[in-house]
Amino acid sequence: MPPGKSEQEFVVDTQFFKNMENTDIIDADVKVAMELEHKNDTYYCHFDLRGMMHIPCDRCLDAMEHPVDTTFDIAVKFGPEYDDSNDDVLVIPETEAWLNVAYMLYDTLVLTVPMRHVHPQGQCNRAMAGVLNRHQATADIDGTGDIEEEDIPIPDED
């Protein structure tokens, strides 16, 4: 690529996550805008990711929306061998003629998902919430090692 700037736009969709063998992302529609600037033998990449992913709720397992709005930057240089030990600079072998950014995008998108992802209070699947409540166990307060199920009524269907 000659020195200067270029831009590309593409979409990360459900098939992208299937290709990465990720079953945690149910559906995705994330627009990616990539700005690339080549100067002084370095390629400066800026990625802007915006859209929506659907992930399973940890509580009821129904799909829930997870908005994506993130950016990241990385500089890419040529060197004798591949080196990703620096978070801000990626060195690729001089023999490579292209850079596959799929894994960078995948890592960035998966890292936007919080450790615990649940629907807001009252929005979980009522049937699943009832089953969960029926099978919820109490803590071992007396230290006997026995954990007993609580009798929790199933929520009324409205």
Disulfide bonds with the S-S distance in Angstrom:
none
